[in-house]
Amino acid sequence: MTKPRIKITGEQIEELARAGLSVAQIAGSLRVSETTLRNRLRDKKAFQLALEKGRADSVEKVSNKLFESAMSGNVTAMIFFLKCRAGWKETDKHEVTGADGKELQTAPFVIINDLKE
């Protein structure tokens, strides 16, 4: 006996994606396997568009909150925003040199295997 096909709508997918759920989490919420949901997303363009719209809406909401937080003086939000949007980055550069900044001197070494059986 075949399992009945579970009805999924684009509205359901969009709403769950808007809530920030992954495809695996959306599948769990809809009580279908991730494979089933991915197949339906592939086969039905409207489902893929609903997923993309829901994700875009959630990113927009979080982006707006981050921006508001940065503009109200939250230094962490400011730094994060600038790293993501303005190309800021933190780098640590370590250079190893010899005395007085000259080239580091290295000596050759030999490994002697002196073990007797």
GUBAKOL-329617 format. One line per field, with one value per atom (N, C-alpha, C, O): residue number from 0; residue in one letter; atom name; x, y, z. Coordinates in steps of 0.1 Angstrom, whole numbers, plus 5000, padded with zeros to 4 digits. Example, Ala and Ser with C-alpha at 12.3 -4.5 7.8 and 13.67 -1.06 7.14 Angstrom:
BEGIN
n = c(0	0	0	0	1	1	1	1)
res = c(A	A	A	A	S	S	S	S)
atom = c(N	CA	C	O	N	CA	C	O)
c1 = c(5132	5123	5132	5142	5128	5137	5129	5134)
c2 = c(4943	4955	4967	4967	4978	4989	5000	5011)
c3 = c(5078	5078	5078	5085	5071	5071	5079	5080)
//
This chain:
BEGIN
n = c(0	0	0	0	1	1	1	1	2	2	2	2	3	3	3	3	4	4	4	4	5	5	5	5	6	6	6	6	7	7	7	7	8	8	8	8	9	9	9	9	10	10	10	10	11	11	11	11	12	12	12	12	13	13	13	13	14	14	14	14	15	15	15	15	16	16	16	16	17	17	17	17	18	18	18	18	19	19	19	19	20	20	20	20	21	21	21	21	22	22	22	22	23	23	23	23	24	24	24	24	25	25	25	25	26	26	26	26	27	27	27	27	28	28	28	28	29	29	29	29	30	30	30	30	31	31	31	31	32	32	32	32	33	33	33	33	34	34	34	34	35	35	35	35	36	36	36	36	37	37	37	37	38	38	38	38	39	39	39	39	40	40	40	40	41	41	41	41	42	42	42	42	43	43	43	43	44	44	44	44	45	45	45	45	46	46	46	46	47	47	47	47	48	48	48	48	49	49	49	49	50	50	50	50	51	51	51	51	52	52	52	52	53	53	53	53	54	54	54	54	55	55	55	55	56	56	56	56	57	57	57	57	58	58	58	58	59	59	59	59	60	60	60	60	61	61	61	61	62	62	62	62	63	63	63	63	64	64	64	64	65	65	65	65	66	66	66	66	67	67	67	67	68	68	68	68	69	69	69	69	70	70	70	70	71	71	71	71	72	72	72	72	73	73	73	73	74	74	74	74	75	75	75	75	76	76	76	76	77	77	77	77	78	78	78	78	79	79	79	79	80	80	80	80	81	81	81	81	82	82	82	82	83	83	83	83	84	84	84	84	85	85	85	85	86	86	86	86	87	87	87	87	88	88	88	88	89	89	89	89	90	90	90	90	91	91	91	91	92	92	92	92	93	93	93	93	94	94	94	94	95	95	95	95	96	96	96	96	97	97	97	97	98	98	98	98	99	99	99	99	100	100	100	100	101	101	101	101	102	102	102	102	103	103	103	103	104	104	104	104	105	105	105	105	106	106	106	106	107	107	107	107	108	108	108	108	109	109	109	109	110	110	110	110	111	111	111	111	112	112	112	112	113	113	113	113	114	114	114	114	115	115	115	115	116	116	116	116)
res = c(M	M	M	M	T	T	T	T	K	K	K	K	P	P	P	P	R	R	R	R	I	I	I	I	K	K	K	K	I	I	I	I	T	T	T	T	G	G	G	G	E	E	E	E	Q	Q	Q	Q	I	I	I	I	E	E	E	E	E	E	E	E	L	L	L	L	A	A	A	A	R	R	R	R	A	A	A	A	G	G	G	G	L	L	L	L	S	S	S	S	V	V	V	V	A	A	A	A	Q	Q	Q	Q	I	I	I	I	A	A	A	A	G	G	G	G	S	S	S	S	L	L	L	L	R	R	R	R	V	V	V	V	S	S	S	S	E	E	E	E	T	T	T	T	T	T	T	T	L	L	L	L	R	R	R	R	N	N	N	N	R	R	R	R	L	L	L	L	R	R	R	R	D	D	D	D	K	K	K	K	K	K	K	K	A	A	A	A	F	F	F	F	Q	Q	Q	Q	L	L	L	L	A	A	A	A	L	L	L	L	E	E	E	E	K	K	K	K	G	G	G	G	R	R	R	R	A	A	A	A	D	D	D	D	S	S	S	S	V	V	V	V	E	E	E	E	K	K	K	K	V	V	V	V	S	S	S	S	N	N	N	N	K	K	K	K	L	L	L	L	F	F	F	F	E	E	E	E	S	S	S	S	A	A	A	A	M	M	M	M	S	S	S	S	G	G	G	G	N	N	N	N	V	V	V	V	T	T	T	T	A	A	A	A	M	M	M	M	I	I	I	I	F	F	F	F	F	F	F	F	L	L	L	L	K	K	K	K	C	C	C	C	R	R	R	R	A	A	A	A	G	G	G	G	W	W	W	W	K	K	K	K	E	E	E	E	T	T	T	T	D	D	D	D	K	K	K	K	H	H	H	H	E	E	E	E	V	V	V	V	T	T	T	T	G	G	G	G	A	A	A	A	D	D	D	D	G	G	G	G	K	K	K	K	E	E	E	E	L	L	L	L	Q	Q	Q	Q	T	T	T	T	A	A	A	A	P	P	P	P	F	F	F	F	V	V	V	V	I	I	I	I	I	I	I	I	N	N	N	N	D	D	D	D	L	L	L	L	K	K	K	K	E	E	E	E)
atom = c(N	CA	C	O	N	CA	C	O	N	CA	C	O	N	CA	C	O	N	CA	C	O	N	CA	C	O	N	CA	C	O	N	CA	C	O	N	CA	C	O	N	CA	C	O	N	CA	C	O	N	CA	C	O	N	CA	C	O	N	CA	C	O	N	CA	C	O	N	CA	C	O	N	CA	C	O	N	CA	C	O	N	CA	C	O	N	CA	C	O	N	CA	C	O	N	CA	C	O	N	CA	C	O	N	CA	C	O	N	CA	C	O	N	CA	C	O	N	CA	C	O	N	CA	C	O	N	CA	C	O	N	CA	C	O	N	CA	C	O	N	CA	C	O	N	CA	C	O	N	CA	C	O	N	CA	C	O	N	CA	C	O	N	CA	C	O	N	CA	C	O	N	CA	C	O	N	CA	C	O	N	CA	C	O	N	CA	C	O	N	CA	C	O	N	CA	C	O	N	CA	C	O	N	CA	C	O	N	CA	C	O	N	CA	C	O	N	CA	C	O	N	CA	C	O	N	CA	C	O	N	CA	C	O	N	CA	C	O	N	CA	C	O	N	CA	C	O	N	CA	C	O	N	CA	C	O	N	CA	C	O	N	CA	C	O	N	CA	C	O	N	CA	C	O	N	CA	C	O	N	CA	C	O	N	CA	C	O	N	CA	C	O	N	CA	C	O	N	CA	C	O	N	CA	C	O	N	CA	C	O	N	CA	C	O	N	CA	C	O	N	CA	C	O	N	CA	C	O	N	CA	C	O	N	CA	C	O	N	CA	C	O	N	CA	C	O	N	CA	C	O	N	CA	C	O	N	CA	C	O	N	CA	C	O	N	CA	C	O	N	CA	C	O	N	CA	C	O	N	CA	C	O	N	CA	C	O	N	CA	C	O	N	CA	C	O	N	CA	C	O	N	CA	C	O	N	CA	C	O	N	CA	C	O	N	CA	C	O	N	CA	C	O	N	CA	C	O	N	CA	C	O	N	CA	C	O	N	CA	C	O	N	CA	C	O	N	CA	C	O	N	CA	C	O	N	CA	C	O	N	CA	C	O	N	CA	C	O	N	CA	C	O	N	CA	C	O	N	CA	C	O	N	CA	C	O	N	CA	C	O	N	CA	C	O	N	CA	C	O	N	CA	C	O	N	CA	C	O	N	CA	C	O	N	CA	C	O	N	CA	C	O	N	CA	C	O)
c1 = c(5008	5000	5009	5018	5006	5014	5010	4998	5020	5018	5011	5014	5001	4994	5004	5012	5003	5011	5007	4996	5017	5014	5014	5022	5003	5001	5010	5010	5018	5027	5023	5021	5023	5020	5032	5041	5033	5043	5043	5053	5031	5029	5035	5041	5034	5040	5055	5062	5061	5075	5080	5090	5073	5078	5077	5087	5067	5065	5076	5082	5079	5090	5104	5112	5106	5119	5120	5131	5110	5110	5113	5119	5110	5113	5128	5132	5135	5149	5153	5164	5143	5145	5153	5152	5161	5169	5159	5148	5164	5155	5152	5141	5162	5160	5149	5141	5150	5140	5127	5117	5126	5113	5107	5095	5115	5110	5104	5093	5111	5107	5094	5085	5093	5080	5068	5057	5071	5060	5058	5049	5066	5065	5068	5061	5078	5082	5097	5104	5103	5118	5124	5118	5136	5144	5145	5144	5146	5147	5134	5134	5123	5110	5109	5104	5112	5111	5120	5116	5133	5142	5137	5138	5131	5125	5114	5113	5106	5095	5100	5094	5110	5116	5122	5121	5128	5134	5123	5124	5112	5102	5092	5085	5090	5080	5087	5090	5088	5095	5089	5096	5076	5069	5074	5075	5077	5082	5096	5099	5104	5118	5117	5125	5108	5107	5102	5106	5093	5087	5099	5099	5107	5118	5128	5132	5131	5140	5134	5141	5121	5114	5114	5117	5111	5111	5125	5126	5135	5149	5153	5159	5149	5152	5145	5151	5133	5126	5132	5133	5137	5143	5157	5160	5164	5177	5175	5182	5164	5161	5158	5162	5150	5146	5158	5160	5167	5179	5188	5194	5190	5198	5194	5202	5181	5175	5178	5181	5176	5178	5193	5196	5202	5216	5219	5227	5214	5217	5212	5219	5200	5194	5203	5205	5207	5216	5229	5234	5235	5248	5246	5254	5235	5232	5229	5231	5224	5221	5233	5232	5245	5257	5263	5273	5257	5262	5275	5275	5286	5299	5301	5307	5297	5298	5291	5296	5279	5271	5278	5278	5284	5291	5302	5304	5310	5322	5317	5323	5307	5303	5298	5301	5290	5285	5296	5295	5306	5317	5325	5330	5327	5334	5327	5332	5313	5305	5303	5303	5301	5297	5308	5308	5318	5328	5342	5352	5343	5355	5365	5377	5361	5370	5374	5367	5387	5391	5402	5408	5403	5413	5424	5421	5436	5447	5458	5461	5464	5476	5487	5487	5498	5509	5521	5525	5527	5539	5551	5550	5561	5573	5584	5586	5592	5603	5616	5618	5624	5637	5648	5646	5660	5672	5675	5667	5687	5692	5692	5695	5688	5687	5679	5681	5669	5660	5666	5660	5677	5683	5677	5669	5680	5675	5678	5689	5668	5670	5680	5678	5690	5700	5695	5691	5696	5693	5705	5714	5705	5716	5711	5700	5719	5714	5716	5724	5708	5709	5708	5702	5713	5713	5707	5710	5698	5692	5700	5701	5705	5712	5704	5700	5702	5694	5704	5709	5707	5718	5712	5719	5700	5694	5699	5700	5703	5708	5697	5691	5696	5686	5691	5683)
c2 = c(4988	5000	5013	5014	5022	5034	5044	5045	5051	5062	5074	5077	5080	5092	5103	5106	5111	5122	5133	5137	5139	5150	5163	5166	5170	5183	5194	5196	5200	5211	5223	5222	5235	5247	5256	5255	5265	5275	5284	5289	5287	5295	5289	5297	5276	5269	5271	5274	5268	5268	5283	5284	5292	5306	5311	5317	5307	5311	5304	5311	5292	5285	5290	5291	5293	5299	5313	5317	5320	5334	5333	5343	5322	5320	5316	5314	5314	5311	5296	5293	5288	5274	5269	5275	5259	5253	5244	5241	5239	5230	5217	5212	5212	5200	5203	5195	5215	5219	5221	5217	5227	5229	5215	5213	5206	5192	5186	5180	5187	5182	5188	5181	5201	5208	5203	5203	5200	5196	5181	5176	5174	5160	5152	5142	5156	5149	5148	5155	5139	5137	5149	5156	5151	5162	5159	5168	5146	5143	5146	5151	5143	5146	5161	5166	5169	5184	5189	5197	5184	5188	5185	5192	5173	5169	5178	5182	5182	5191	5205	5212	5209	5222	5222	5232	5211	5210	5209	5215	5202	5200	5211	5212	5219	5229	5243	5246	5250	5263	5273	5280	5272	5281	5278	5287	5265	5262	5267	5273	5267	5272	5287	5293	5294	5308	5312	5322	5304	5306	5305	5313	5295	5293	5305	5311	5310	5321	5334	5342	5336	5348	5348	5358	5336	5335	5338	5345	5332	5335	5350	5355	5356	5370	5379	5388	5375	5383	5382	5392	5370	5369	5376	5382	5376	5383	5398	5405	5402	5417	5421	5432	5413	5417	5418	5427	5408	5407	5419	5425	5421	5432	5445	5454	5447	5460	5462	5473	5451	5452	5454	5462	5448	5450	5464	5470	5470	5483	5493	5502	5491	5499	5499	5509	5487	5485	5493	5499	5491	5498	5513	5520	5518	5533	5538	5550	5529	5534	5533	5536	5529	5530	5516	5516	5505	5492	5490	5487	5490	5489	5476	5475	5465	5452	5451	5446	5457	5457	5465	5462	5476	5485	5478	5478	5471	5463	5452	5451	5445	5434	5439	5433	5450	5456	5460	5457	5467	5471	5460	5461	5449	5438	5431	5427	5431	5424	5433	5428	5446	5455	5464	5468	5467	5476	5469	5476	5456	5449	5451	5447	5456	5456	5442	5433	5441	5427	5429	5439	5419	5419	5409	5398	5414	5405	5406	5416	5395	5394	5390	5379	5398	5394	5393	5402	5381	5378	5375	5366	5383	5380	5376	5382	5366	5361	5365	5361	5372	5376	5373	5370	5373	5372	5384	5394	5385	5397	5409	5409	5420	5433	5433	5440	5424	5423	5416	5416	5410	5403	5390	5385	5383	5370	5360	5360	5352	5342	5331	5326	5328	5318	5305	5303	5295	5281	5273	5276	5262	5252	5239	5235	5233	5220	5209	5211	5199	5189	5175	5174	5165	5152	5143	5144	5134	5124	5111	5106	5106	5094	5083	5084	5073	5062	5051	5043	5051	5043	5031	5026	5027	5016	5003	5001	4994	4981	4970	4971	4961	4951	4940	4930)
c3 = c(5000	5000	5000	5008	4991	4990	5000	5004	5005	5014	5007	4996	5014	5007	5006	5015	4995	4993	5002	5003	5009	5019	5011	5003	5013	5006	5012	5024	5004	5008	4999	4987	5005	4998	4998	5007	4988	4987	4999	5004	5004	5016	5028	5036	5030	5041	5040	5050	5029	5027	5029	5036	5024	5026	5040	5045	5047	5061	5070	5079	5067	5075	5072	5081	5059	5055	5061	5065	5062	5068	5082	5088	5089	5103	5105	5116	5094	5095	5095	5098	5092	5092	5079	5069	5081	5070	5062	5067	5051	5043	5051	5051	5059	5067	5078	5081	5084	5094	5088	5095	5077	5070	5067	5070	5062	5059	5072	5072	5083	5096	5100	5105	5098	5102	5094	5099	5081	5072	5073	5066	5081	5083	5070	5067	5062	5050	5052	5060	5044	5044	5037	5029	5040	5034	5019	5010	5015	5001	4994	4983	5000	4994	4992	4981	5002	5000	4990	4981	4989	4979	4965	4956	4964	4951	4947	4935	4956	4953	4950	4941	4957	4954	4940	4932	4936	4922	4912	4901	4914	4904	4903	4892	4913	4913	4915	4927	4905	4905	4916	4922	4918	4927	4942	4950	4945	4958	4960	4971	4950	4951	4952	4960	4945	4947	4961	4966	4966	4979	4990	4999	4988	4997	4996	5007	4984	4983	4988	4994	4986	4992	5007	5013	5013	5027	5033	5043	5027	5031	5030	5039	5019	5016	5027	5032	5030	5040	5054	5061	5057	5071	5071	5081	5060	5059	5060	5067	5053	5054	5068	5072	5075	5089	5098	5105	5097	5106	5102	5110	5089	5084	5089	5094	5089	5094	5109	5113	5116	5131	5134	5143	5126	5128	5125	5133	5114	5110	5121	5125	5126	5136	5149	5155	5152	5164	5162	5171	5150	5148	5148	5154	5143	5142	5156	5158	5165	5178	5188	5200	5182	5190	5195	5202	5191	5195	5187	5175	5194	5188	5181	5170	5188	5182	5168	5159	5168	5156	5145	5133	5149	5140	5133	5121	5142	5137	5127	5116	5131	5123	5110	5099	5110	5098	5089	5077	5094	5086	5080	5069	5088	5083	5071	5061	5072	5062	5050	5038	5052	5041	5036	5024	5044	5040	5038	5035	5040	5037	5048	5047	5060	5071	5075	5073	5080	5085	5095	5096	5104	5114	5109	5105	5109	5105	5115	5121	5117	5126	5116	5110	5116	5107	5116	5123	5115	5123	5114	5106	5116	5108	5117	5128	5113	5121	5114	5102	5121	5115	5125	5136	5119	5128	5135	5135	5140	5148	5139	5127	5144	5137	5124	5115	5124	5112	5100	5090	5102	5091	5089	5097	5078	5075	5086	5091	5089	5099	5094	5083	5102	5099	5103	5114	5094	5097	5095	5087	5102	5100	5095	5100	5086	5082	5093	5102	5092	5103	5096	5085	5103	5097	5108	5120	5103	5112	5111	5100	5122	5121	5128	5139	5120	5126	5130	5122	5143	5148	5156	5165	5153	5160	5155	5142	5163	5159	5162	5172	5153	5155	5164	5166)
//
